[in-house]
Amino acid sequence: GAGVSQSPRYKVAKRGQDVALRCDPISGHVSLFWYQQALGQGPEFLTYFQNEAQLDKSGLPSDRFFAERPEGSVSTLKIQRTQQEDSAVYLCASSSLRDLYNSPLHFGNGTRLTVT
Amino acid sequence: QQPVQSPQAVILREGEDAVINCSSSKALYSVHWYRQKHGEAPVFLMILLKGGEQKGHDKISASFNEKKQQSSLYLTASQLSYSGTYFCGTVAYGGATNKLIFGTGTLLAVQP
């Protein structure tokens, strides 16, 4: 079946612009995660949804970052007034279960954001 | 809080073996392992659960020492396709069981 799909694949934004990154998880997956990955680093947790509920947003770096999943499927990560330090790959992942201790994450290919 | 992996990088010839280690400062429910090739998504390899249960890959093995909060990934008879960056991910006690914290990464290059 189809995997996790993210769009756009690449995004270039001028500093101060707003951007919206989209994630289509695997159909039926309850849990959806956003991670930020800087060059040469491991993915860093941003936020987590269980169905439409955002249960953890402790990793969002500032109030310029906002995520939603209004119908419990597609999710959007929005970054307002982008800054150069926001440049990174943004990865979306989904899981069929609520808990990750025994359930793998399925990742999309990510959106590479470059802020100039 | 981020798990520490060692080595940071390793270069192998095809057919050689490698061990990648992951160490956490927290008591763990489970450890995940993922491989990421350049420009691609991380791909799930294995989950190791408290109590010894494993879920994942046929050709890669791993261990989980719960008392030491450490895990090791064993790559035997390496193939060119094994090249990439390996990340462990941990689910810790005392935190949310729906949060996976990734390690520092190990870059593996397999040469012909």
Contacts between the chains, C-beta under 8 A, distances in Angstrom:
chain1	res1	chain2	res2	distance
A	4	B	41	7.5
A	31	B	98	6.3
A	33	B	100	7.7
A	35	B	102	7.8
A	40	B	105	7.7
A	41	B	104	7.8
A	41	B	105	7.1
A	42	B	2	7.3
A	42	B	87	5.1
A	42	B	102	3.7
A	42	B	103	5.8
A	42	B	104	6.1
A	42	B	105	5.0
A	43	B	42	6.9
A	43	B	87	7.3
A	43	B	102	5.0
A	44	B	102	7.3
A	45	B	99	5.9
A	45	B	100	7.2
A	45	B	101	6.7
A	48	B	96	7.7
A	48	B	98	5.8
A	48	B	99	6.7
A	50	B	98	7.3
A	55	B	96	7.9
A	55	B	98	7.2
A	56	B	96	6.0
A	56	B	98	7.2
A	56	B	99	6.5
A	91	B	41	6.9
A	91	B	42	7.4
A	98	B	98	6.3
A	99	B	97	4.4
A	99	B	98	5.7
A	100	B	30	7.8
A	100	B	32	7.6
A	100	B	91	5.4
A	100	B	97	6.4
A	100	B	98	5.3
A	100	B	99	7.1
A	100	B	100	5.1
A	101	B	29	4.1
A	101	B	30	4.4
A	101	B	49	7.0
A	101	B	91	4.5
A	101	B	97	4.9
A	102	B	30	6.4
A	102	B	47	6.2
A	102	B	49	5.8
A	102	B	53	8.0
A	102	B	55	7.0
A	103	B	47	7.8
A	104	B	32	6.7
A	104	B	44	4.0
A	104	B	47	6.2
A	104	B	55	7.7
A	104	B	56	7.8
A	105	B	32	7.3
A	105	B	34	7.7
A	105	B	42	7.7
A	105	B	44	6.6
A	105	B	89	7.7
A	105	B	100	6.3
A	106	B	44	7.0
A	107	B	34	7.9
A	107	B	41	3.9
A	107	B	42	4.9
A	107	B	43	7.5
A	108	B	41	5.9
A	109	B	39	8.0
A	109	B	40	6.3
A	109	B	41	4.9
A	110	B	41	6.5
